Amino acid sequence: MHVSSRFTTRSALVNVMTAAVEKAARGIVRDFGEIEQLQVSRKSLGDFVSTADRKSEDILISELRKARPKFGFITEESGIIPGEDETQRWIIDPLDGTSNFLHGIPHFALTVALQMGDEIIAGVTYDPIKDEMFWAEKGRGAFLNQRRIRVSGRRMYDEALIGIGAPYGHHGDPEIFQKRLSRILPEAAGVRRMGAASLDLAYVASGRFDIFFEEPMHIWDYAAGILMIQEAGGVVTDINGGKKIFETNSVAAGNTDMHMALMKKLQI
């Protein structure tokens, strides 16, 4: 992971966001500790995770609304909640990596971004099990806890560790995905499918992953992460190399060289 030794002070806005996710995360961690006792039926586990999702989202909405009462929301569980200020809204995923959570795998996150107009101006992704708070604010850099982070400095594609998201259920086109995977796999150092897109993007920002791509995605999974990568010196586009991330709900990311190499591999 590429970090500098320089510490920074979080702005009031980021403090609001980190405090909200830390409060919601306490319930998520407590519920995660109960998962083993619930390995009895698909229904009970599904209901339990849905409840954990909703409780987390309720806390996030409540805490963010206290701090910025006029802002609206777009959330995974509740959809769009209009605000008095139509120019700014919070984008929330109260539990990204639900399948990992469901199976007792300690790799999931809570993620919040603030959108102003067409731009993401602040983002936070918190992994409560590892106590890793990734955050970024437009024009101020990207950070892991209190340390500045940068995208990977690797330039050779055969050194690249690639994070991916894979189609599942009725989401995405498995045939196109397989074609892309067959192009990126042979020359790369490795591929990881970790199951929490918000953390995949944070890992690109911190240099743990050299490359990431996925389609389709949800805005709440990528909103914070795309800002982190940009503020960490990386390149983020849609999967076709364009600027239509929000329209296509697709992301391709890495440092300049890795992103360029990825684009050549993805075009089929």
Buried (B, 14 or more C-beta within 10 A) or exposed (E): EBBEEEEBEBEEBBEBBBBBBBBBBEBBEEBBEEBEEBEEEEEEBEEBBEEBBBBBBBBBBEBBBEBBEEBBBBBBBBEEBEBEEEEBBBBBBBBBBBEBBBEEBEBBBBBBBBBBEEEBBBBBBBBBBEEBBBBBBBEBBBBBEEBBBBBBEBEEBEEBBBBBBEBEEEEBEEEBBEEBBEBBEEEBEEBBEBBBBBBBBBBBBBBBBBBBBBBBBBBBBBBBBBBBBBBBBBBBBBBBBEEEBBEBBBBBBBBEBBBEBBBEBBEE
